[in-house]
Amino acid sequence: MKRVLRQLKGFTCGVLVTVLLLSGITVLAAVRTEDISVTFRNIRLVVNGELITPRDAQGNIVEPFIFDGTTFLPVRAVANALGVDVDWDGNTSTVYLGSRAAVAPTPTPPPAQGNIQYEITNVQERTYITSRGVVRYETLVQFTNTGTMPIYLGMSRFDLVDTNGRILSAGNSFSSFPNIIHPGERGYFYGNVDVPEATPETDISMVPRWDLRRSRENRINFDLSDIEIRDGTFGTTVFGRITNNTGEEQTWAIISVVLYAQDGTPIGVWMTNAMETMQVGSSFGFEISNILQRTLFDNVTPDMVYSFVAFAYPPQWQF
């Protein structure tokens, strides 16, 4: 039986969240108070074909609303409807979905620049032999913006050294997703490089040179909808629809999808570039096939993906 995984943004076990956003991104807001204008449209919540009435812990009805183009749902009501444990830790202002899985120790980040604050919250690494018989090193590093201002993910690089400190490969570039992360969001650096001098027994260490700085602007987001992960012509494929809701004509959209295992560990980032003219309000479909994936696990199948987060944005380079 073919399993279809539909998008449930921000629904990752053990991930710190403040609200569950159904339109695109898991957001952890800094502590602050703002007056905002929201829209109530009698939004209905249907889970697996069943109409759900969202309620809080006291049984009061909590109505979903729309703010700045994003639909907000009460996390407890959604978790209960899906049979997922939900817990609130008032000491750390943390909502836990599922188990409270511990985060593996990660390297200490370098000093933040421009008063930004962030943490390295996950590092995935592996080496393997390619079809050409060469050792390939691959890594996926997850950052979390723990400050109050957007962070720009610049052109970061890394060297590879052996246990004696001997340089095996230098000046390798990371790919970053997305290019700007807002407070509470997670960003990713992915890198891979062939290491001809290494053998399968070589102990390889990464020496990164991060370029994270205060962003001069907020990230522009395209609207994403109808996202599914299912079997396609070339294996596991991400399908979805992108809409230009920016108010301006656009000619380039970067689409990236971060895949998570059940314990909340990122297992890869799939991305594609849509380089075509997008009139205001126009929509079109996209697909990212298995052959374009950037993942740390071979032969990813829909059953391996527990949840995911998707981004779509135009390039916003800052030099």
VEXSETI-252215 format. One record per residue (C-alpha): residue number from 1; x, y, z; chain. Coordinates in steps of 0.001 Angstrom, whole numbers, m for minus. Each point is the difference from the previous one (the first is absolute). Example, Ala and Ser with C-alpha at 12.3 -4.5 7.8 and 13.67 -1.06 7.14 Angstrom:
REM residues 2
  bamar        u        v        w  gumar
      1    12300    m4500     7800      A
      2     1370     3440     m660      A
REM end
This chain:
REM residues 319
  bamar        u        v        w  gumar
      1        0        0        0      A
      2     1455     3338    m1000      A
      3      236     2452     2853      A
      4     m636     3695     m668      A
      5     1368     2468     2548      A
      6    m1778     3304      m90      A
      7     1516     3139     1371      A
      8     m497      812     3680      A
      9     2360     2900      500      A
     10     1915      259     3238      A
     11    m1263    m3346     1335      A
     12     3314    m1489     1113      A
     13      337    m2027     3211      A
     14     2302     1570     2564      A
     15      281     3278    m1907      A
     16     m555     3211     1928      A
     17    m3023     1837    m1345      A
     18    m2266     2767     1129      A
     19    m2722     m375    m2616      A
     20     m763    m2450    m2783      A
     21      m11     1791    m3336      A
     22    m1780    m1842    m2764      A
     23     1339     2139    m2827      A
     24     3662     m589       99      A
     25     2443      429     2819      A
     26      572     m951     3618      A
     27      427     3292     1868      A
     28     1278      622     3513      A
     29     m747     3603      920      A
     30     2103     1949     2450      A
     31    m1739     1221     3155      A
     32    m1757     3220     m909      A
     33    m3466     1519     m206      A
     34    m1451     1390    m3220      A
     35    m3383     1282    m1107      A
     36     m931    m1833    m3197      A
     37    m3062     m173    m2226      A
     38    m1211    m3523     m782      A
     39    m2797    m1366    m2161      A
     40    m2584    m2526     1215      A
     41    m1760    m1777    m2888      A
     42    m1741    m2881     1782      A
     43     2874    m2247    m1046      A
     44     m883    m3672      295      A
     45     2506    m2635     1062      A
     46     m398    m3434    m1581      A
     47     2394    m2759     1092      A
     48      m88    m3282    m1924      A
     49    m3499      791    m1254      A
     50    m1400      926     3424      A
     51    m1129     3532      847      A
     52     1769     1097     3207      A
     53    m1049     2756     2404      A
     54     3262     1451     1378      A
     55        1      395     3786      A
     56     2586     1046     2581      A
     57     1010    m1951     3121      A
     58    m3080     1341     1848      A
     59    m2382    m1079    m2760      A
     60     m586     3495    m1381      A
     61     m404      331    m3766      A
     62     3066     1573    m1631      A
     63     m640     1373    m3473      A
     64     2770     m110    m2650      A
     65      905     3322    m1602      A
     66     2040     1522    m2819      A
     67     2815     2467      554      A
     68     2184     1449    m2745      A
     69    m1056    m2717    m2440      A
     70      739    m2842     2425      A
     71    m2646    m2243     1572      A
     72      553     m623     3733      A
     73    m1446    m3070     1717      A
     74      m60     m889     3728      A
     75     2794    m2524      425      A
     76    m1670    m1977     2817      A
     77    m3199     m548    m1981      A
     78     1900    m1173    m3079      A
     79     2268    m2267     2034      A
     80    m2953    m1585     1805      A
     81    m1821     m558    m3288      A
     82     3036    m1841    m1371      A
     83      600    m1991     3166      A
     84     3336     1674      706      A
     85     1020      785     3581      A
     86      327     3702      736      A
     87     1635     1567     3038      A
     88      776     3545     1123      A
     89     3133      960     1937      A
     90     m597     3408     1554      A
     91     3581      325     1234      A
     92     1387        8    m3538      A
     93    m3163     1119    m1870      A
     94      162    m3197    m2007      A
     95    m2714    m2093    m1613      A
     96      987    m3649     m420      A
     97    m1709    m2162    m2618      A
     98      591    m3718      390      A
     99     2996    m1106     2047      A
    100     2515     2334     1598      A
    101     2907    m1408    m1978      A
    102     3362     1286     1110      A
    103     2091     1944    m2511      A
    104     3391    m1519     m675      A
    105     3043     2087     1020      A
    106     1054     2356    m2764      A
    107     3003     2244     m640      A
    108       87     3407     1658      A
    109     m727     2746    m2550      A
    110     2413     2888     m493      A
    111     m784     3395     1581      A
    112    m3099     1550    m1514      A
    113      415     3071    m2175      A
    114    m2112     3156       98      A
    115    m1757     m952     3256      A
    116    m1672    m3008    m1602      A
    117     m545    m3114     2087      A
    118     m156    m3576    m1222      A
    119      757    m3579      943      A
    120     1131    m3057    m1933      A
    121    m2838    m2388      825      A
    122      859    m2993    m2156      A
    123     2925    m1290    m2051      A
    124     m258    m2982    m2338      A
    125     3149    m1407    m1650      A
    126      952    m3061    m1986      A
    127     2649    m1329    m2365      A
    128     m524    m2628    m2675      A
    129     1546    m1387    m3157      A
    130    m1348     1390    m3260      A
    131     m530    m2001    m3177      A
    132     3429     1288    m1101      A
    133     1608    m1586     3036      A
    134      751     3336     1697      A
    135     m806      899     3612      A
    136    m2671     2687      202      A
    137     m659     2110     3110      A
    138    m3488     1389      555      A
    139    m1454     2177     2764      A
    140    m3215     1800      934      A
    141      199     2617     2779      A
    142    m3109     1459     1638      A
    143       63     3476     1542      A
    144    m2750     1544     2137      A
    145     m442     3764      219      A
    146     m273      565     3768      A
    147      119     3792     m206      A
    148    m2438     2739     m877      A
    149     1177     1025    m3479      A
    150      216    m1754    m3384      A
    151     3250    m1745     m899      A
    152     1495     m195    m3474      A
    153     1666    m3290     m932      A
    154     2941     1087    m2099      A
    155     2693    m1814    m1966      A
    156     1342    m2385     2647      A
    157     2818    m2426     m736      A
    158     1716    m2974     1588      A
    159     3289    m1897       m6      A
    160      464    m3710      657      A
    161     2909    m1283     2084      A
    162     1134    m3377     1303      A
    163      872     m871     3604      A
    164     3476     1516     m435      A
    165    m1435     3313    m1178      A
    166     1135     m619    m3568      A
    167    m2212     1808    m2488      A
    168    m1791    m2413    m2303      A
    169    m2235     2553    m1743      A
    170     m296     3771      402      A
    171    m2323     2870     m875      A
    172    m3097    m2080     m673      A
    173    m3266     1918     m242      A
    174    m3201     m689     1910      A
    175    m3453      389    m1501      A
    176    m2372     1834     2361      A
    177    m3779     m335      428      A
    178    m1704     2411      357      A
    179     2191     3048     m539      A
    180    m1598     1962     2864      A
    181    m1328    m1475     3253      A
    182    m2300     1953     2286      A
    183       27     m261     3813      A
    184     m839    m3552     1056      A
    185      470    m1468    m3469      A
    186     2510    m2613    m1010      A
    187     2431      300    m2886      A
    188     2201    m2614    m1636      A
    189     3436     m312    m1536      A
    190      610    m2982    m2253      A
    191     3363     m986    m1416      A
    192     1637    m2927    m1751      A
    193     3397     m541    m1548      A
    194     2024    m2895    m1380      A
    195     3208     m747     1908      A
    196     2305    m2014    m2314      A
    197     2762     m229     2624      A
    198    m2292    m1591     2594      A
    199     m806    m3673      514      A
    200    m3086    m1482     1670      A
    201     2063     m250     3216      A
    202     1055     3681        4      A
    203    m1386     1981     2934      A
    204    m1147     3242    m1628      A
    205     m845     3170     1940      A
    206    m1729     3120    m1321      A
    207     1420     3444      758      A
    208    m2723     2540     m910      A
    209      235     3723     m696      A
    210    m3524     1271      602      A
    211    m1304     3199    m1558      A
    212    m3090      895     2022      A
    213     m819     3651      422      A
    214    m2859     2343      746      A
    215    m2303      160    m3008      A
    216     m804     3417    m1413      A
    217    m3492    m1159     m951      A
    218    m2629    m2604      761      A
    219     m414    m3050    m2212      A
    220    m2556      268    m2773      A
    221    m2174    m3111      m66      A
    222    m2007    m1465    m2824      A
    223    m3150    m1879      944      A
    224      288    m3792     m123      A
    225    m2928    m2406      m95      A
    226    m1020    m3555     m900      A
    227     3394    m1409      960      A
    228      312    m3793        2      A
    229     2828    m2497      198      A
    230     m751    m3111    m1997      A
    231     1444    m2446    m2505      A
    232      625     1598    m3387      A
    233     1571     m921    m3326      A
    234     3525      342     1419      A
    235     m681    m1352     3476      A
    236    m1065     2001     3024      A
    237    m1156     3425    m1160      A
    238    m1218     3219     1609      A
    239    m2977     1535    m1797      A
    240    m1553     3376      741      A
    241    m1334     3316    m1232      A
    242     1583     3440      331      A
    243    m1862     3314     m207      A
    244     1501     3446     m483      A
    245    m1621     1913     2835      A
    246     2774     2597      294      A
    247    m1860     2786    m1820      A
    248     2758      236    m2619      A
    249      948    m1925    m3117      A
    250     2692    m2571      776      A
    251     2364    m1967    m2235      A
    252     1758    m2351     2394      A
    253    m1240    m2183     2850      A
    254     2181    m2230     2180      A
    255    m2019    m2875     1437      A
    256     1453    m2174     2758      A
    257    m1579    m2755     2078      A
    258     1610    m1228     3228      A
    259     m772    m3633      844      A
    260     m155    m1309     3580      A
    261       57    m3451     1536      A
    262    m2451     m902     2772      A
    263     2409     1139     2723      A
    264      212     3470    m1520      A
    265     3404     m549    m1595      A
    266      410     1681    m3410      A
    267      878    m2664    m2541      A
    268      413     2228    m3016      A
    269     m890     3079    m1987      A
    270    m1515     m176    m3463      A
    271       75     3117    m2130      A
    272     m730     1307    m3468      A
    273       94     3314    m1824      A
    274    m3027     1236    m1921      A
    275     1329     2587    m2436      A
    276    m2970     1330    m1903      A
    277    m2110     3129      m49      A
    278    m2627      m31     2735      A
    279    m2690     2607     m280      A
    280    m1610     1282     3188      A
    281    m2488    m2576     1245      A
    282     1058    m2693    m2469      A
    283      551    m3600     1098      A
    284     1751    m3033    m1451      A
    285      936    m3478     1106      A
    286     3455    m1344      755      A
    287     1620    m3339      762      A
    288     3369     m928     1480      A
    289      985    m3521     m912      A
    290     2192    m2462     1845      A
    291     2922      638    m2354      A
    292      213     3648     1136      A
    293     m125     m667     3732      A
    294     2613     1180     2458      A
    295     m355    m2572     2697      A
    296     2135    m1969     2426      A
    297    m1953    m3210     m460      A
    298       20    m2163    m3117      A
    299    m3249     m880    m1721      A
    300    m2299     2201     2067      A
    301    m3583    m1256     m197      A
    302    m3220     1729     1112      A
    303     m186    m2387     2953      A
    304     3319     1341     1306      A
    305    m1269     3591      113      A
    306    m1961      786     3152      A
    307     m404     3736     m629      A
    308     1486     2811    m2015      A
    309      162     3773     m358      A
    310      m65     1794    m3352      A
    311     1335     3402    m1034      A
    312     m408     1980    m3217      A
    313     1641     3381     m496      A
    314     1758     2183    m2596      A
    315     3776      486      267      A
    316      863     2770     2458      A
    317     3765      153     m144      A
    318     1774     2325     2402      A
    319     3631      866     m707      A
REM end
